[in-house]
Amino acid sequence: MKVRRISKDNLFGRFYVRKPDGEKFDSYYKTINALRNLFDDRSFNEVVEGFYLNISENLDSVRISYFVDKTNIEKAVEIFKQFFRDNKITEIENASFPSKTVLAAGYGGEKFEERFRNFLVLATQIGLELIEGNLLQARILFVIYRWQVRKASLSIKDHFEQTFKKYSPTYNSLSISEKFQFLADLEEWPNPHQVDWAHLMVNFVLGGDWNFVFSDPNYVTPGKPLSIVQINEILKSSNLGFQIPLDWKPY
């Protein structure tokens, strides 16, 4: 997928969809894979400026958030709906019709709007490639980020870059300055009363996050990273469906 720039003036809409087979995370990742042909379609990319994905609250479906110019609203909506019909993908909630929205209102304010939009789109493109390349590795990568790297203020580049380079053609296509900006955006947290920007990518790739950490002073100030054994206990209680090998490495 080609990296595109999203304007703060592009309108913003949403669909909530599910591939009606499987349960919980299984259905979520099946739905993502079923949507890949849409995202690679030329007609889709001619009318939709960009999109980002998240898991829905019931953990078995996908929230598609997309950006579109006002002249292409009807074409975009019909392309989405036709693809859903053709591929037996079910809309599980009413769609949000494209409108003008400040997405960064809770993530630093309007001055961050274009940067935030472009981060979300790029994070989704890279995340889609990580999921396709090695789903378990991708999920573990973001668990370790949350409980070791972010918690102890370790190097985000050292943690992510080898895996990004191995599985993401989009990341590899970025210039040095674009890679630096993406990693900086992944660390961004301008509003301490809200989740960090990385939460959007953690939530998408992992299928969840631990939002309570953002109000915990022992998390938001640099501290000791948790061990794999400790993290596995958290995973067990979170019912995410996997454990991390004790010798796991981020590549």
Secondary structure per residue as TSV (DSSP state, phi and psi in degrees):
chain	resnum	aa	ss	phi	psi
A	1	M	-	360.0	138.5
A	2	K	-	-79.0	136.4
A	3	V	-	-76.2	126.0
A	4	R	-	-122.8	156.2
A	5	R	-	-95.3	135.6
A	6	I	-	-106.1	129.1
A	7	S	-	-84.2	149.4
A	8	K	T	-67.5	-13.3
A	9	D	T	-89.5	-12.0
A	10	N	S	-63.2	139.9
A	11	L	E	-77.0	158.6
A	12	F	E	-126.1	125.8
A	13	G	E	-133.0	170.4
A	14	R	E	-143.3	149.0
A	15	F	E	-128.0	149.8
A	16	Y	E	-122.0	115.0
A	17	V	E	-135.4	159.8
A	18	R	E	-150.2	136.9
A	19	K	-	-81.6	116.0
A	20	P	S	-76.8	56.8
A	21	D	S	-152.3	146.5
A	22	G	S	87.7	172.5
A	23	E	-	-127.8	152.2
A	24	K	H	44.8	-125.0
A	25	F	H	-62.1	-34.3
A	26	D	H	-58.2	-46.3
A	27	S	H	-66.7	-38.6
A	28	Y	H	-58.7	-51.7
A	29	Y	H	-71.8	-31.0
A	30	K	H	-64.6	-37.8
A	31	T	H	-66.7	-42.3
A	32	I	H	-56.7	-48.3
A	33	N	H	-64.9	-33.6
A	34	A	H	-68.8	-24.0
A	35	L	H	-85.8	-11.4
A	36	R	H	-59.1	-40.1
A	37	N	H	-63.2	-32.9
A	38	L	H	-64.6	-47.2
A	39	F	H	-67.1	-22.9
A	40	D	H	-92.5	-5.6
A	41	D	-	-72.2	134.3
A	42	R	H	-63.2	-43.2
A	43	S	H	-61.5	-39.7
A	44	F	H	-60.8	-47.6
A	45	N	H	-73.1	-16.4
A	46	E	H	-77.0	-22.9
A	47	V	H	-117.1	-22.1
A	48	V	E	-101.8	123.4
A	49	E	E	-73.2	-31.2
A	50	G	E	177.3	172.3
A	51	F	E	-157.3	160.5
A	52	Y	E	-141.0	158.8
A	53	L	E	-123.3	150.1
A	54	N	E	-146.0	162.9
A	55	I	E	-81.1	141.6
A	56	S	-	-77.5	166.7
A	57	E	T	-63.1	-27.5
A	58	N	T	-85.2	2.9
A	59	L	S	67.3	15.5
A	60	D	S	-128.3	9.4
A	61	S	S	-146.7	170.9
A	62	V	E	-115.8	135.1
A	63	R	E	-98.4	116.6
A	64	I	E	-98.6	116.6
A	65	S	E	-108.4	130.8
A	66	Y	E	-137.5	157.6
A	67	F	E	-115.6	136.0
A	68	V	E	-148.6	145.2
A	69	D	-	-72.8	147.9
A	70	K	G	-61.0	-24.7
A	71	T	G	-74.9	-13.7
A	72	N	G	-113.8	11.5
A	73	I	H	-58.1	-52.8
A	74	E	H	-62.9	-41.4
A	75	K	H	-63.0	-43.9
A	76	A	H	-63.2	-47.2
A	77	V	H	-60.9	-41.6
A	78	E	H	-68.2	-38.1
A	79	I	H	-62.2	-45.2
A	80	F	H	-57.7	-53.7
A	81	K	H	-64.9	-37.7
A	82	Q	H	-65.4	-40.8
A	83	F	H	-63.8	-42.3
A	84	F	H	-60.3	-43.9
A	85	R	H	-63.5	-46.2
A	86	D	H	-66.8	-26.3
A	87	N	T	-113.8	15.6
A	88	K	T	53.3	44.4
A	89	I	-	-102.0	129.4
A	90	T	E	-98.5	133.2
A	91	E	E	-79.8	123.2
A	92	I	-	-102.7	-10.7
A	93	E	S	-141.3	163.2
A	94	N	-	-65.2	135.8
A	95	A	-	-68.6	152.4
A	96	S	E	-96.4	114.5
A	97	F	E	-67.5	139.3
A	98	P	E	-53.9	132.5
A	99	S	E	-150.5	170.3
A	100	K	-	-77.7	127.1
A	101	T	-	-143.7	141.7
A	102	V	-	-99.0	97.6
A	103	L	G	-69.6	-30.0
A	104	A	G	-84.9	8.1
A	105	A	G	-53.3	-40.6
A	106	G	G	-97.7	3.8
A	107	Y	T	-122.5	34.5
A	108	G	T	122.1	-16.5
A	109	G	-	100.0	176.4
A	110	E	G	-60.6	-28.8
A	111	K	G	-63.2	-19.0
A	112	F	G	-95.8	2.0
A	113	E	H	-57.5	-54.6
A	114	E	H	-66.3	-40.5
A	115	R	H	-61.5	-42.9
A	116	F	H	-65.5	-45.7
A	117	R	H	-58.7	-45.4
A	118	N	H	-69.6	-33.5
A	119	F	H	-62.3	-45.4
A	120	L	H	-60.8	-43.0
A	121	V	H	-67.0	-44.8
A	122	L	H	-67.7	-40.7
A	123	A	H	-60.5	-36.5
A	124	T	H	-69.8	-42.7
A	125	Q	H	-61.8	-45.2
A	126	I	H	-66.2	-42.5
A	127	G	H	-61.1	-40.6
A	128	L	H	-59.3	-39.1
A	129	E	H	-72.2	-36.9
A	130	L	H	-64.6	-43.5
A	131	I	H	-62.6	-42.5
A	132	E	H	-69.2	-36.8
A	133	G	H	-74.0	-43.0
A	134	N	-	-167.4	91.8
A	135	L	H	-60.3	-48.9
A	136	L	H	-62.7	-43.9
A	137	Q	H	-59.5	-41.7
A	138	A	H	-64.5	-43.4
A	139	R	H	-64.8	-44.0
A	140	I	H	-62.2	-39.7
A	141	L	H	-53.3	-41.8
A	142	F	H	-83.7	-25.8
A	143	V	H	-64.8	-47.7
A	144	I	H	-63.3	-38.1
A	145	Y	I	-56.7	-48.2
A	146	R	I	-66.1	-39.8
A	147	W	I	-102.9	-8.2
A	148	Q	I	-123.5	-59.1
A	149	V	I	-66.5	-54.9
A	150	R	H	-67.4	-41.2
A	151	K	H	-61.7	-37.9
A	152	A	H	-106.8	9.0
A	153	S	T	53.7	45.9
A	154	L	-	-82.0	173.6
A	155	S	-	-69.8	119.0
A	156	I	H	-69.4	-35.2
A	157	K	H	-65.7	-45.5
A	158	D	H	-61.0	-34.6
A	159	H	H	-75.3	-45.2
A	160	F	H	-94.3	-33.0
A	161	E	H	-64.8	-38.6
A	162	Q	H	-62.5	-41.3
A	163	T	H	-69.1	-42.0
A	164	F	H	-58.0	-45.4
A	165	K	H	-65.9	-34.0
A	166	K	H	-73.5	-38.6
A	167	Y	H	-113.3	-11.5
A	168	S	-	-117.5	101.0
A	169	P	H	-59.2	-32.9
A	170	T	H	-63.2	-47.2
A	171	Y	H	-61.1	-42.3
A	172	N	H	-65.9	-23.5
A	173	S	H	-80.2	-12.4
A	174	L	S	-74.6	149.8
A	175	S	-	-72.2	169.3
A	176	I	H	-58.3	-43.4
A	177	S	H	-68.3	-34.5
A	178	E	H	-69.2	-38.3
A	179	K	H	-63.6	-43.5
A	180	F	H	-59.8	-43.3
A	181	Q	H	-65.7	-41.4
A	182	F	H	-62.7	-44.7
A	183	L	H	-66.3	-36.2
A	184	A	H	-64.3	-40.7
A	185	D	H	-66.0	-36.6
A	186	L	H	-63.6	-26.7
A	187	E	H	-91.2	-8.4
A	188	E	-	-64.9	138.8
A	189	W	-	-154.8	71.2
A	190	P	-	-76.0	-17.1
A	191	N	-	-120.6	101.2
A	192	P	T	-65.9	-11.4
A	193	H	T	-91.1	0.6
A	194	Q	S	-126.0	166.5
A	195	V	-	-65.9	161.0
A	196	D	-	-75.5	168.2
A	197	W	T	-65.0	-33.4
A	198	A	H	-59.7	-26.1
A	199	H	H	-52.5	-37.8
A	200	L	H	-65.3	-34.7
A	201	M	H	-82.1	-37.5
A	202	V	H	-58.4	-49.6
A	203	N	H	-59.5	-41.2
A	204	F	H	-69.0	-52.6
A	205	V	H	-75.6	-46.6
A	206	L	H	-76.5	-33.5
A	207	G	S	90.9	25.2
A	208	G	-	163.2	175.7
A	209	D	-	-159.8	174.9
A	210	W	-	-114.4	83.0
A	211	N	G	-63.6	-22.8
A	212	F	G	-64.6	-20.7
A	213	V	G	-64.6	-25.1
A	214	F	G	-73.5	-13.5
A	215	S	G	-105.9	7.7
A	216	D	-	-99.4	112.8
A	217	P	H	-62.1	-22.5
A	218	N	H	-75.9	-13.4
A	219	Y	H	-96.7	-41.5
A	220	V	H	-78.3	-12.0
A	221	T	S	-106.9	145.8
A	222	P	-	-53.2	130.8
A	223	G	-	-142.5	-170.9
A	224	K	-	-76.9	129.7
A	225	P	-	-66.6	147.4
A	226	L	-	-74.0	150.8
A	227	S	-	-76.4	164.3
A	228	I	H	-59.6	-38.9
A	229	V	H	-61.1	-45.1
A	230	Q	H	-64.2	-41.3
A	231	I	H	-65.2	-39.0
A	232	N	H	-63.0	-32.0
A	233	E	H	-66.2	-40.0
A	234	I	H	-64.4	-43.1
A	235	L	H	-62.4	-39.9
A	236	K	H	-61.4	-44.0
A	237	S	H	-75.0	-20.2
A	238	S	H	-88.2	-8.8
A	239	N	T	56.2	42.6
A	240	L	-	-85.1	-8.9
A	241	G	S	89.6	14.1
A	242	F	-	-155.6	164.0
A	243	Q	-	-124.7	160.1
A	244	I	-	-100.3	126.9
A	245	P	-	-58.4	142.5
A	246	L	T	-65.1	-22.4
A	247	D	T	-102.1	21.5
A	248	W	-	-60.6	140.4
A	249	K	-	-129.1	149.7
A	250	P	-	-82.4	51.3
A	251	Y	-	-164.1	360.0
